Amino acid sequence: MIEGRLLLEGVNVLAFHGAMPASVSGLTADSRRVKPGDAFVALRGQSADGHLYLRAAAEQGAVLAVVEEFSDAVLPQARVSDTLAALPALAANFYRHPAQSLSLIGVTGSNGKTTTTYLLEQLFQAAGESIAVLGTIEYRFGDFHETAETTTPLPHEMQRILCEVAGRGARRAAMEVSSHGLVLHRVDGMTFDTAVFTNLSQDHLDFHKTMDDYREAKKLLFTRHLKSGGTASFNLDDETGRRFQAELNDLRQLNFAIDRDAELRASRLEMTLEGCRFQLDTPEGAFNLMTPLQGRHNVYNILGALAAGLSCGLAMDGMAAAVERFHAAPGRLEQVKNGIGALVVVDYCHTPDALEKCLETLNAIPHRRLYTVFGCGGDRDRGKRPLMGAIALRLSDHAFVTSDNPRTENPEGILNDIVEGMKGGEAKFDVIADRKQAIRAAVEQLGEGDILLLAGKGHETYQILGREKIHFDDREIAGDYLIAAGKGAAN
């Protein structure tokens, strides 16, 4: 609970209608969740306008509405120019500015954000320090776990979660910071001690429209949200990372790379069935490391996490020891057990770059045939679909083109877009719209020495059909079909 006047502190209120409530007991932007005593913020979204639900909010007991235009709903209303832009300050006020008590590490980029934050958690745990993690899979600290609805939560959810973990004793948090989150004010008012850039590849052009807009959105983490004296870490093997390094040369930087000179550099990479071996050159000397994580892309994730850990004061020798005990994030090259000497993995790779890197990693492992089951999400960037089709065709022995999360799009239309990039290679792929049946078909072909990649959904335990979520877990389905085919057992 907070005094009404304190809730609006620092918010540019253009006009007020009605009497200011003495106190506010909750804050929400969803009229369905309004409880008596709450303040309701009317947001204008792509599919709904909160201003249409002001009467419903009043009927459910709201004592204040923050709006862009007054309505005749019977409740006090504070008018602002942009409710979405005002929400971060309202939320920070309501939850007593929890971010100010936390040292924040932000990770942005097209791919690798989730794994990098998971690795950071393992680095700090190895050093005897607990750290909160907020990202694509869940928000958690200690025994607090909450399934993530978005990579970077809306401001009032963000502040509630930060308040929760701070109240449980967290003093540090590692956070995935999405381009949507940066543009849509979700981290407004927050500053990060350390910010990591992983890479940039085509994604989210349904929202950003151009790659230039997408890149500039990522850049905001470093230009608007990095604390004075904070550390930026860029992947210098990525073109955008090098561009940021040059454009933001006034920042304190601790960069990483494999192919170029950088403060943290991995060399002599050797991929094996057991993981990856490499030499790590650092400001504190060289280390020869072996990690269970597979693939060159995971070496970049390790380097980004090490750069952030080093900038936060973790000892390099302790972190080097932790690297050798790393385990992957859920749905990131996560194995499904089988009993026929095959490798079945589930991975979240849902962009052209991520799919390509994942398939290159698997191709580097000795195998007989490599099968790929993949699709593309509906109501999202159509331009990446033929690109992903071409990558799967080139790097797989056989591909099964299927649905991902169709959402409100016709699944057949999505599949047709993907197949545009696969023309001429019809003998190397099948189109099976039902994802369960596509997984079944791939499992039936699987033999000893083969690799099967189930791509795109990773940790997700649902599929979105229309506007409905149904239970769907690639790991469960593959496991069930392996058992049904007499191919299931412990690895």
C-alpha positions in Angstrom: 0.0 0.0 0.0 1.1 3.5 -0.8 -0.2 7.0 -0.3 -2.0 8.2 -3.4 0.2 11.3 -3.8 3.4 9.3 -3.5 2.3 6.9 -6.3 2.3 9.9 -8.7 5.5 11.4 -7.5 7.7 12.3 -10.5 4.9 11.5 -13.0 4.0 14.4 -15.3 0.2 14.5 -14.6 -1.4 16.9 -17.1 -4.8 17.1 -15.3 -6.7 15.4 -12.6 -10.4 14.4 -12.5 -11.9 13.7 -9.1 -10.4 13.4 -5.7 -7.0 11.9 -5.1 -7.4 8.6 -3.1 -5.7 8.6 0.3 -4.0 5.3 -0.5 -3.6 2.8 -3.2 -3.3 -0.9 -2.3 -2.3 -2.4 -5.7 -1.2 -1.5 -9.3 -2.3 -3.2 -12.5 -2.7 -2.7 -16.2 -5.2 -5.5 -16.6 -8.8 -4.7 -15.8 -9.5 -8.3 -15.1 -7.1 -8.3 -12.2 -8.3 -5.1 -10.5 -9.0 -5.6 -6.8 -10.7 -3.1 -4.4 -8.2 -0.3 -3.7 -6.1 -0.7 -6.8 -4.9 1.8 -9.3 -5.6 0.9 -12.9 -3.3 2.1 -15.7 -5.1 2.2 -19.1 -2.6 1.1 -21.7 -3.1 1.2 -25.5 -1.9 -2.0 -27.0 -1.9 -3.6 -30.4 -5.0 -5.6 -29.8 -6.7 -3.8 -26.9 -7.2 -0.3 -25.3 -7.4 -0.1 -21.6 -9.5 3.0 -21.8 -12.4 0.8 -23.0 -12.3 -1.0 -19.6 -12.4 1.9 -17.2 -16.0 1.2 -16.1 -15.1 -2.4 -15.5 -12.1 -1.3 -13.4 -14.3 1.1 -11.4 -16.9 -1.7 -10.8 -14.2 -4.0 -9.5 -13.1 -1.4 -6.9 -10.3 0.6 -8.6 -9.8 3.9 -6.6 -7.7 5.6 -9.4 -7.1 5.3 -13.1 -4.1 6.7 -15.0 -5.3 7.6 -18.5 -4.5 9.5 -21.7 -8.0 10.8 -22.0 -10.7 11.2 -19.4 -13.8 9.1 -19.5 -17.2 9.2 -17.7 -16.3 6.2 -15.6 -17.0 7.0 -11.9 -13.5 7.0 -10.4 -10.7 9.5 -10.0 -8.5 9.8 -13.1 -5.0 11.2 -13.6 -4.3 12.2 -17.3 -0.8 11.8 -18.7 0.5 12.1 -22.3 1.6 8.4 -22.5 0.4 5.8 -20.0 3.0 3.2 -21.1 5.8 5.8 -20.5 4.4 6.7 -17.1 4.0 3.1 -15.9 7.7 2.6 -15.0 7.7 5.5 -12.6 4.3 4.5 -11.1 5.6 1.0 -10.6 8.9 2.0 -9.1 7.0 4.3 -6.7 4.5 1.7 -5.7 7.2 -1.0 -4.9 9.6 1.5 -3.3 12.3 1.5 -6.0 13.7 -2.0 -5.4 16.2 -1.8 -8.3 18.1 0.8 -6.3 19.1 -1.9 -3.8 20.3 -4.3 -6.5 23.4 -4.5 -8.6 22.0 -5.3 -12.1 23.6 -7.2 -15.0 21.8 -6.8 -18.3 22.2 -9.1 -21.3 20.9 -8.2 -24.7 21.3 -9.6 -28.2 19.4 -11.8 -30.6 20.6 -15.1 -29.3 22.4 -16.4 -26.2 20.7 -14.2 -23.6 19.1 -17.0 -21.6 22.2 -19.2 -21.5 24.4 -16.3 -20.6 22.2 -15.4 -17.6 22.1 -19.1 -16.5 25.9 -19.3 -16.7 26.2 -16.1 -14.7 24.0 -17.7 -12.0 26.4 -20.6 -11.9 29.4 -18.4 -11.7 28.1 -16.5 -8.8 26.9 -19.6 -7.0 30.4 -21.1 -7.4 31.7 -18.0 -5.7 29.2 -18.4 -2.8 26.9 -15.7 -3.9 23.2 -16.0 -4.8 21.9 -14.0 -7.7 18.3 -13.5 -9.1 17.7 -14.3 -12.7 14.9 -12.8 -14.9 14.5 -14.0 -18.4 12.7 -16.0 -21.1 12.1 -19.2 -19.0 11.4 -17.9 -15.6 12.0 -15.3 -12.9 13.7 -16.8 -9.8 15.8 -16.4 -6.7 16.3 -19.1 -4.1 13.0 -20.9 -3.7 11.1 -18.2 -5.5 10.2 -19.3 -9.1 7.7 -17.7 -11.4 7.1 -18.8 -15.1 8.0 -16.0 -17.4 5.2 -14.5 -19.7 7.7 -12.3 -21.5 11.5 -12.1 -21.6 11.5 -8.6 -20.1 8.4 -8.2 -17.9 6.1 -5.1 -18.1 7.2 -2.4 -15.7 4.7 -3.1 -12.9 5.5 -6.8 -13.1 9.2 -6.0 -13.3 9.1 -3.9 -10.1 7.0 -6.5 -8.3 9.5 -9.2 -9.1 12.5 -7.1 -8.1 10.7 -6.2 -4.9 10.1 -9.9 -4.3 13.7 -11.0 -4.8 15.1 -8.0 -2.9 12.9 -8.8 0.0 14.2 -12.4 0.0 17.8 -11.1 0.3 19.0 -10.7 -3.3 21.6 -8.1 -3.8 22.3 -8.8 -7.5 20.2 -9.7 -10.5 21.1 -10.9 -14.0 18.4 -10.0 -16.5 17.7 -10.6 -20.2 16.9 -7.3 -21.7 15.0 -7.6 -24.9 14.7 -5.0 -27.7 10.9 -4.9 -27.0 11.7 -4.2 -23.3 14.0 -1.4 -24.2 11.7 0.4 -26.7 8.5 -0.2 -24.7 9.8 1.4 -21.5 10.0 -1.8 -19.5 13.4 -0.9 -18.0 12.9 2.9 -17.8 14.4 4.3 -14.7 16.7 1.3 -14.2 20.5 1.4 -14.5 22.8 -1.5 -14.9 26.3 -2.0 -13.4 27.2 -4.3 -16.3 25.7 -4.8 -19.8 26.6 -7.6 -22.2 25.9 -7.6 -26.0 25.8 -11.2 -27.5 25.1 -10.7 -31.2 22.6 -9.4 -33.7 20.8 -11.4 -36.4 17.4 -11.1 -38.1 14.5 -11.3 -35.7 11.5 -9.3 -34.6 11.3 -7.3 -37.8 7.5 -7.5 -37.5 8.0 -5.0 -34.6 11.1 -3.1 -35.5 10.6 -3.0 -39.3 14.3 -2.6 -40.1 17.6 -4.0 -38.9 18.7 -0.5 -38.2 15.8 0.1 -35.9 16.4 -3.3 -34.2 20.1 -2.5 -33.7 19.4 0.9 -32.3 16.9 -0.6 -29.8 19.7 -2.9 -28.5 22.0 0.0 -28.2 19.7 1.7 -25.7 20.9 -0.6 -23.0 24.3 1.0 -23.2 23.4 4.6 -24.0 20.4 5.0 -21.7 20.6 2.4 -19.0 24.3 1.7 -18.2 25.3 3.2 -14.9 28.0 5.9 -14.9 31.2 4.0 -14.5 29.5 0.7 -15.5 31.1 -1.8 -17.8 30.0 -2.7 -21.3 31.0 -6.0 -22.8 30.6 -6.5 -26.6 31.1 -9.6 -28.8 33.8 -8.3 -31.2 33.3 -11.2 -33.6 29.8 -9.7 -34.3 29.6 -6.8 -36.7 27.2 -4.9 -34.5 29.4 -5.6 -31.5 32.4 -4.0 -33.2 30.2 -1.1 -34.2 29.1 -0.5 -30.7 32.7 -0.8 -29.5 33.7 2.1 -31.8 30.6 4.2 -31.3 30.6 3.9 -27.5 34.3 4.2 -26.9 33.8 6.5 -24.0 32.4 3.6 -22.0 34.4 1.3 -19.8 34.7 -1.8 -21.9 35.6 -5.5 -21.3 35.1 -7.2 -24.6 35.3 -10.8 -25.8 35.9 -12.7 -29.0 37.2 -15.9 -30.6 38.6 -14.6 -33.9 39.7 -11.1 -32.9 41.8 -9.5 -30.2 39.8 -8.8 -27.1 40.3 -8.7 -23.3 38.8 -12.1 -23.1 39.6 -14.4 -26.0 39.0 -18.1 -26.7 41.4 -20.0 -29.0 42.3 -23.5 -30.0 38.7 -24.7 -29.9 38.2 -28.4 -30.0 34.7 -29.9 -30.2 34.2 -33.4 -28.8 31.3 -35.6 -27.8 32.0 -34.7 -24.2 31.9 -30.9 -24.8 34.3 -28.2 -25.8 38.0 -27.6 -25.0 39.7 -24.2 -25.5 42.4 -21.9 -24.3 41.1 -18.7 -22.5 43.3 -15.7 -22.6 42.4 -13.0 -20.0 43.8 -10.0 -18.3 44.7 -12.4 -15.4 46.6 -14.9 -17.6 45.7 -17.9 -19.8 43.6 -20.9 -18.8 43.1 -24.3 -20.5 39.4 -25.2 -20.1 37.1 -28.1 -20.8 33.3 -27.4 -20.6 30.5 -29.9 -21.0 28.6 -27.3 -23.1 28.6 -28.1 -26.9 29.3 -25.7 -29.7 31.1 -22.5 -30.7 28.0 -20.4 -29.9 28.2 -21.6 -26.3 31.8 -20.5 -26.1 30.6 -17.0 -26.9 28.0 -17.4 -24.1 30.7 -18.4 -21.7 32.9 -15.5 -22.7 30.0 -13.0 -22.2 29.3 -14.5 -18.8 33.0 -14.4 -17.8 33.3 -10.8 -18.9 30.3 -9.8 -16.7 31.6 -11.8 -13.8 35.0 -10.3 -14.0 33.6 -6.7 -14.2 31.6 -7.6 -11.0 34.7 -8.6 -9.2 34.6 -12.4 -9.4 38.1 -14.0 -9.4 39.1 -15.4 -12.7 40.6 -18.6 -11.4 37.4 -19.4 -9.5 35.3 -18.7 -12.6 37.6 -20.9 -14.8 36.9 -23.8 -12.4 33.2 -23.2 -12.6 33.3 -23.3 -16.4 34.3 -27.0 -16.2 31.1 -27.8 -14.2 28.7 -25.7 -16.3 25.3 -27.2 -17.3 23.1 -26.0 -20.1 19.9 -23.9 -19.7 16.6 -25.8 -20.2 15.8 -26.3 -23.9 19.3 -25.3 -25.0 20.8 -28.4 -26.7 18.9 -30.4 -24.0 19.1 -34.1 -24.6 16.2 -36.6 -24.7 17.2 -40.1 -23.6 17.1 -42.9 -26.0 18.5 -46.5 -26.1 19.7 -46.9 -29.7 22.9 -44.8 -29.6 21.4 -41.8 -31.2 21.6 -38.1 -30.1 18.2 -36.4 -29.6 18.3 -32.8 -28.6 15.8 -30.0 -28.1 16.9 -26.4 -28.7 15.1 -23.0 -28.6 16.9 -21.8 -31.8 14.1 -19.8 -33.5 16.1 -17.4 -35.6 18.1 -18.0 -38.8 21.4 -17.3 -37.0 20.5 -19.5 -34.0 19.4 -22.4 -36.2 22.5 -22.2 -38.3 24.8 -22.2 -35.3 22.9 -25.1 -33.7 23.1 -27.2 -36.8 26.8 -26.4 -37.3 27.4 -27.5 -33.7 25.7 -30.8 -34.3 27.4 -31.4 -37.7 30.7 -31.1 -35.9 29.8 -34.2 -33.8 30.5 -37.6 -35.6 27.2 -39.0 -36.8 25.4 -40.9 -39.5 22.4 -38.7 -40.5 21.1 -35.5 -39.0 17.4 -34.9 -38.9 15.8 -31.6 -38.1 12.2 -30.8 -37.1 11.5 -27.1 -37.2 8.9 -24.4 -38.0 8.4 -20.7 -37.5 6.1 -18.7 -35.3 2.9 -17.1 -36.6 2.2 -13.3 -36.3 6.0 -12.8 -36.4 8.7 -11.8 -38.9 7.8 -13.5 -42.2 11.2 -12.6 -43.7 13.1 -15.1 -41.6 11.0 -18.1 -42.7 12.6 -18.9 -46.1 16.0 -18.1 -44.6 15.5 -20.8 -41.9 14.2 -23.2 -44.6 17.3 -22.8 -46.6 19.5 -23.3 -43.6 17.7 -26.5 -42.5 18.0 -27.8 -46.0 21.7 -27.1 -46.3 22.7 -28.4 -42.9 20.4 -31.4 -42.4 20.4 -34.7 -44.1 16.6 -34.6 -43.9 14.3 -31.9 -42.5 10.7 -32.0 -41.3 8.9 -28.7 -41.8 6.2 -28.3 -39.3 4.3 -25.8 -37.0 5.9 -23.9 -34.2 3.4 -21.5 -32.5 1.0 -20.6 -35.4 -0.9 -18.2 -33.3 -3.6 -16.5 -35.4 -2.0 -17.3 -38.8 -3.0 -20.1 -41.1 -0.3 -22.8 -40.5 -0.3 -23.8 -44.1 0.7 -20.2 -45.1 3.6 -20.3 -42.6 4.8 -23.6 -44.0 4.6 -22.3 -47.6 6.8 -19.3 -46.6 9.4 -21.7 -45.2 9.4 -23.9 -48.2 10.1 -20.9 -50.5 13.7 -21.2 -49.2 13.9 -24.9 -49.9 13.0 -25.2 -53.5 15.0 -27.7 -55.5 15.6 -29.9 -52.4 12.3 -31.6 -52.1 13.9 -35.0 -51.7 15.5 -33.8 -48.5 12.4 -32.6 -46.6 8.8 -33.4 -45.7 6.1 -31.0 -44.8 3.9 -32.2 -41.9 1.8 -29.4 -40.3 1.0 -31.3 -37.1 4.1 -31.0 -34.9 3.4 -34.2 -33.0 3.2 -36.2 -36.2 6.4 -34.5 -37.5 8.2 -35.6 -34.4 6.8 -39.1 -34.7 7.9 -39.3 -38.3 11.4 -38.2 -37.4 11.7 -40.7 -34.5 10.6 -43.5 -36.8 13.5 -42.8 -39.1 16.0 -42.4 -36.3 18.8 -45.0 -36.1 22.0 -45.7 -34.3 24.6 -42.9 -34.8 21.9 -40.5 -36.0 21.2 -37.0 -34.5 17.7 -35.5 -34.2 17.2 -31.8 -33.6 13.8 -30.6 -32.4 14.2 -26.8 -33.1 12.4 -23.7 -32.1 10.4 -24.3 -28.9 13.1 -25.5 -26.5 11.9 -25.0 -22.9 8.4 -24.1 -23.9 5.7 -26.4 -22.5 2.9 -25.1 -24.7 1.8 -24.4 -28.3 -0.2 -21.3 -29.2 -3.1 -22.1 -31.6 -5.1 -19.0 -32.4 -5.2 -17.3 -29.0 -5.2 -20.5 -27.0 -2.3 -22.2 -25.3 -2.3 -25.9 -25.3 0.1 -28.2 -23.4 3.0 -29.2 -25.7 6.5 -30.1 -24.8 8.9 -31.4 -27.5 10.9 -33.3 -24.8 7.8 -35.2 -23.6 6.5 -36.0 -27.0 9.9 -37.1 -28.4 10.4 -39.3 -25.3 6.9 -40.9 -25.6 7.4 -41.7 -29.3 10.9 -43.1 -28.6 9.4 -45.5 -26.1 6.5 -46.4 -28.4 9.0 -47.2 -31.2 11.1 -49.4 -28.9 13.9 -46.8 -29.0 13.5 -45.3 -25.5 15.9 -46.0 -22.6 18.5 -44.2 -20.4 21.5 -42.8 -22.3 
